């Protein structure tokens, strides 16, 4: 009796932030449904390590990559070379048929290693303005997928398909009462959700705390669900405890679908993955883009939704707690405005995004597929396969990129 043929392996590089990891997990699930094995490549950062602890049925490996920070070019370059070598060792032992990068500093090394072993290479860009890693990888990969159609104009690549940004299957509209009860909130009172992304945002946290006196005065029945990030947790928890207002404060919440399902209104940064989840659950949101984001990409993400009436905007620079409080209270009191916003959000939800990306990868590598639902047919433009640069050349390209965007405190 002959052994069953091995399933084709797809390597997914999707670490660094939740915005890179969680869409990658949605695609991994869709690829598994199509008969592929998955190798998940993540960074050593705690946000990655915490998120992957509960995963089952996925092989997970950590690459020694580190992000580029002010004064840390040497450390970044060393992590880059080590990650290329680590990925090559992994791929030598078990060669992948395809490598998919989800953006961020973990993306480039596995794509280069995939090129060395003859794998088909892809990336997904979630933001309206592509990140530097993906702008460079556009010269290397076979094909790309983007969350915003506007991102296509910034990529040197013939085959780019607009798919939207994938979200995990648990993100869908649901009755708020059950979500609120599960989080220890009263089911019949409005909820303000505050979230700065997977790592928190001090600028958002401080604005909301500055707005708190107006909540107590004008809407004392309002409940708060505040996801702070690890750094600000104790400060924010103590501030809400001192007010006596009903507030659930967490540094991080794995069950984000419950948080979104519980929310009447949200305040959030404008990371692409978060926007995709808000659109999937239809949460009216006031967006406060991170002002130091590379190429101001969060502002461009936010404006794409704001122009269609799917979100409201408050720019952090110069904003006051009173301005934020007024926007929140106006939206909470105006049911018709919230309904218009939720209706507009429907156009920003791409429920077939993960399936579309997985389907295209499976098509390229000849993976057997199960019966699938309808989804958008990818572009028929010819695939251009380019010879990728050596790791040293790409590393130098990273170092020579303008460095005015080094991370600052959020």
C-alpha positions in Angstrom: 0.0 0.0 0.0 1.5 3.3 -1.1 1.7 6.1 1.5 -0.7 9.1 1.1 1.0 11.9 -0.8 2.3 14.8 1.3 0.1 17.9 1.4 1.7 20.9 -0.3 3.3 23.2 2.3 2.6 27.0 2.3 4.8 29.2 4.5 3.1 32.3 5.9 5.2 35.1 7.3 2.8 37.2 9.4 4.3 38.4 12.6 5.2 41.7 14.2 1.8 43.1 15.0 -1.7 41.8 15.3 -2.5 43.6 12.0 -0.1 41.3 10.2 -0.8 38.1 12.2 -4.6 37.9 12.3 -5.3 38.3 8.6 -2.6 35.7 8.0 -4.4 33.3 10.3 -7.6 33.7 8.3 -5.8 32.8 5.1 -4.1 29.9 6.8 -7.5 28.5 7.7 -8.7 28.9 4.1 -5.6 27.2 2.8 -6.0 24.3 5.2 -9.6 23.9 3.8 -8.0 23.5 0.4 -5.7 20.7 1.5 -2.5 22.6 2.3 -0.2 22.3 5.3 0.8 25.5 6.9 4.1 26.7 8.4 3.5 29.9 10.3 6.5 32.2 10.7 6.3 34.9 13.4 8.5 37.3 15.3 9.7 37.0 18.9 7.5 39.9 20.0 5.1 39.2 22.8 2.0 40.1 20.7 2.9 37.2 18.3 3.9 34.7 21.0 0.7 35.3 23.0 -1.5 35.0 20.0 -0.1 31.7 18.8 -0.1 29.9 22.1 -3.7 28.8 21.6 -3.3 27.7 18.0 -3.9 24.1 17.1 -3.1 22.3 13.9 -0.5 24.8 12.7 3.2 24.5 12.8 4.7 27.7 14.2 8.3 28.8 14.0 9.8 32.0 15.4 12.3 34.0 13.3 14.9 36.2 15.0 13.8 39.3 13.0 13.5 42.6 14.8 12.0 45.9 13.6 14.0 48.9 12.5 14.3 51.5 15.2 16.3 54.6 15.7 19.9 53.7 16.4 19.1 50.0 15.8 20.2 49.5 12.1 22.9 47.1 13.0 20.5 45.0 15.2 17.9 45.1 12.4 20.5 43.9 9.8 21.7 41.1 12.0 18.2 39.9 12.7 17.5 40.1 8.9 20.4 37.9 8.0 19.7 35.5 10.8 16.1 35.3 9.7 17.0 34.6 6.1 19.3 31.8 7.2 16.8 30.4 9.6 14.1 30.3 6.9 16.5 28.7 4.5 17.2 25.9 7.0 13.5 25.4 7.6 12.8 25.3 3.9 15.7 22.9 3.2 14.2 20.4 5.6 10.7 20.9 4.3 10.5 22.9 1.1 7.3 25.0 0.8 5.5 25.2 -2.5 4.5 28.8 -1.8 5.5 31.6 0.6 3.0 34.4 1.5 4.2 37.5 3.4 1.7 39.7 5.2 3.9 42.8 5.6 6.1 44.1 8.3 9.7 43.2 9.3 9.2 39.4 9.2 8.2 39.5 5.6 11.3 39.8 3.5 13.5 37.0 4.8 11.0 34.1 4.2 10.3 35.5 0.7 14.0 35.5 -0.2 14.4 32.1 1.3 11.4 30.9 -0.7 13.0 32.3 -3.9 16.2 30.3 -3.2 14.2 27.0 -3.0 12.0 27.7 -6.0 8.7 28.4 -4.2 6.0 30.7 -5.6 6.1 34.0 -3.7 3.2 36.3 -2.7 2.4 39.1 -0.3 -0.7 40.8 1.0 -0.6 44.6 1.7 -3.4 45.7 4.0 -2.8 49.5 4.0 -3.8 52.2 1.6 -0.1 53.2 1.4 2.1 50.1 1.2 4.7 49.5 3.8 8.4 49.7 3.0 8.9 45.9 3.2 6.1 45.3 0.6 7.3 48.1 -1.6 10.6 46.3 -1.8 9.2 42.9 -2.1 7.1 44.0 -5.1 10.3 43.8 -7.1 10.7 40.1 -6.0 7.4 38.3 -5.7 5.3 36.6 -8.3 2.0 38.2 -7.3 0.4 40.5 -4.7 -2.9 41.1 -3.0 -4.1 44.4 -1.5 -6.7 45.6 0.9 -7.2 49.0 -0.7 -7.3 49.5 -4.5 -5.2 52.7 -4.0 -2.2 50.6 -2.8 -1.8 49.3 -6.4 -0.4 52.6 -7.6 2.5 52.3 -5.2 3.7 48.8 -6.2 6.1 47.9 -9.0 4.4 44.7 -9.9 2.2 43.6 -12.9 -0.1 41.3 -11.1 -1.9 42.8 -8.2 -5.4 41.8 -7.1 -7.6 43.9 -4.8 -9.1 41.4 -2.3 -9.8 43.5 0.8 -8.2 42.4 4.1 -9.1 39.0 5.5 -10.7 38.7 8.9 -11.2 35.6 11.0 -14.5 33.7 10.6 -15.7 34.7 14.2 -16.0 38.3 13.2 -19.6 38.9 12.2 -22.6 41.0 13.4 -24.1 39.4 16.5 -26.6 40.4 19.3 -24.8 42.8 21.7 -26.5 41.5 24.9 -24.6 38.2 24.9 -21.3 39.8 24.2 -21.7 42.3 26.9 -22.7 39.7 29.5 -19.7 37.6 28.6 -17.4 40.6 29.3 -19.1 41.5 32.6 -21.1 44.4 31.3 -24.8 45.2 31.6 -26.7 44.0 28.5 -29.1 47.0 28.3 -26.7 49.9 28.6 -24.6 51.5 25.8 -20.9 50.5 25.6 -18.0 52.6 24.4 -15.1 50.4 23.2 -11.6 52.0 23.2 -8.9 50.1 21.4 -5.5 51.3 20.1 -4.6 48.1 18.3 -2.9 45.0 19.4 -0.2 46.9 21.3 -2.3 49.8 22.7 -2.0 53.5 22.0 -1.1 56.0 24.7 -2.4 58.9 22.6 -5.9 57.4 22.4 -5.8 56.3 26.0 -5.0 59.8 27.2 -7.6 61.4 25.0 -10.3 59.1 26.3 -9.3 59.7 29.9 -9.4 63.5 29.3 -13.0 63.1 27.9 -14.2 61.1 30.9 -15.6 64.0 33.0 -18.1 64.7 30.2 -19.3 61.1 30.0 -20.0 61.1 33.8 -21.9 64.4 33.5 -23.8 63.9 30.3 -24.2 60.1 30.0 -23.6 58.4 33.3 -25.2 55.1 32.1 -22.4 54.7 29.5 -20.2 51.6 30.1 -16.6 51.5 29.1 -14.6 48.6 27.6 -11.1 49.9 27.4 -8.3 47.8 25.9 -5.1 49.7 26.9 -2.0 47.7 25.8 0.4 46.5 28.4 2.2 49.8 29.1 -0.8 51.9 30.1 -2.9 49.2 31.8 -2.3 50.2 35.5 -2.7 53.9 34.8 -6.0 53.5 32.9 -7.4 51.0 35.3 -6.7 53.3 38.2 -8.2 56.3 36.4 -11.5 54.6 35.7 -11.7 53.1 39.2 -11.4 56.6 40.6 -14.5 57.7 38.6 -16.9 55.1 39.7 -18.1 54.7 36.2 -18.7 51.1 35.0 -15.5 50.2 33.1 -13.9 46.9 32.1 -10.2 47.6 31.5 -7.9 45.0 29.9 -4.4 45.2 28.6 -5.3 42.9 25.7 -8.3 40.8 24.7 -8.0 37.6 22.7 -11.7 37.5 22.0 -11.9 40.7 20.1 -15.1 39.5 18.4 -16.8 39.9 21.8 -15.5 43.4 22.3 -16.7 44.5 18.8 -20.1 42.7 19.3 -20.6 44.5 22.7 -19.8 48.0 21.3 -22.3 50.7 20.6 -19.6 53.1 19.5 -15.8 52.6 19.3 -12.7 54.8 19.4 -9.7 53.2 17.6 -6.5 53.7 15.7 -6.8 53.1 12.0 -4.7 50.0 11.3 -6.0 48.2 8.3 -6.7 44.9 10.1 -8.8 46.7 12.8 -10.8 48.5 10.1 -11.5 45.2 8.4 -12.8 43.8 11.7 -14.9 46.9 12.5 -16.4 46.6 9.0 -17.2 42.9 9.4 -19.0 43.5 12.7 -20.5 46.9 11.6 -19.2 49.0 14.5 -19.6 52.8 14.2 -16.2 54.1 15.0 -14.3 57.3 15.6 -10.8 56.8 14.1 -7.8 58.5 15.6 -4.9 57.7 13.2 -1.4 57.2 14.7 0.3 60.4 13.6 3.8 58.9 13.5 2.8 56.0 11.2 5.1 55.4 8.2 3.9 57.6 5.3 1.0 58.6 7.5 -0.7 55.4 6.2 -3.2 55.2 9.0 -4.6 58.6 8.0 -5.1 57.4 4.5 -6.7 54.2 5.7 -9.1 56.2 7.8 -9.9 58.7 5.1 -10.9 56.0 2.7 -13.7 55.0 5.1 -14.6 58.6 6.1 -15.2 59.7 2.5 -17.8 57.0 2.2 -19.5 57.8 5.5 -18.3 54.5 7.1 -16.4 56.2 10.0 -15.7 59.5 11.7 -12.2 61.1 12.1 -10.4 62.9 14.8 -6.7 63.7 14.2 -4.6 63.4 17.4 -2.5 66.5 16.9 -4.3 69.3 18.6 -7.2 67.2 19.7 -8.8 67.7 23.1 -10.7 65.4 25.4 -13.7 67.7 25.0 -13.7 67.3 21.2 -13.5 63.6 21.5 -16.3 63.5 24.1 -18.6 65.6 21.9 -18.0 63.3 18.9 -18.7 60.2 21.0 -21.8 61.6 22.7 -23.3 62.9 19.4 -22.9 59.5 17.8 -24.3 57.7 20.8 -27.4 59.9 20.8 -28.0 59.8 17.1 -29.3 56.4 16.2 -29.9 57.4 12.5 -26.3 58.5 12.2 -25.1 55.2 13.6 -27.3 53.3 11.1 -26.0 55.3 8.2 -22.4 54.4 9.3 -23.1 50.7 9.7 -24.8 50.6 6.3 -21.7 52.3 4.8 -19.4 49.8 6.6 -21.0 46.9 4.7 -19.1 48.0 1.5 -15.8 47.7 3.3 -16.3 44.1 4.4 -14.8 41.5 2.0 -16.0 38.2 3.3 -14.3 36.2 0.6 -10.9 37.8 0.9 -9.2 34.9 2.7 -10.8 32.4 0.3 -9.8 34.5 -2.7 -6.2 34.7 -1.7 -6.0 31.0 -0.7 -7.7 30.0 -4.0 -5.2 31.9 -6.1 -2.2 30.4 -4.2 -3.7 26.9 -4.5 -4.2 27.5 -8.2 -0.6 28.5 -8.8 0.9 25.6 -6.9 -1.6 23.1 -8.2 -3.1 22.2 -4.8 -6.2 20.0 -4.7 -9.2 22.0 -3.6 -12.5 21.3 -2.0 -15.8 22.7 -3.2 -15.7 26.4 -2.6 -18.3 29.1 -2.5 -18.4 32.0 -5.0 -15.6 34.5 -4.8 -14.1 37.2 -7.0 -12.0 35.9 -9.9 -8.4 37.2 -9.7 -7.0 39.4 -12.4 -6.0 37.6 -15.6 -2.9 39.7 -16.1 0.2 37.6 -16.8 2.4 36.7 -13.8 5.8 38.3 -13.9 8.5 36.3 -12.2 11.5 38.4 -11.4 14.9 37.2 -10.1 15.1 38.5 -6.5 18.1 40.4 -5.2 20.5 38.8 -2.8 19.9 39.3 0.9 22.6 41.9 1.2 21.2 44.1 -1.5 17.7 44.0 0.1 19.1 44.6 3.5 21.0 47.7 2.2 17.8 48.9 0.5 16.1 48.8 3.9 19.0 50.7 5.5 19.0 53.4 2.8 15.2 54.0 3.0 14.3 57.4 4.5 14.4 56.8 8.3 12.1 59.7 9.4 9.4 57.3 10.3 11.1 55.5 13.2 8.6 54.3 15.8 7.6 56.8 18.5 5.5 56.3 21.5 1.8 55.9 20.4 
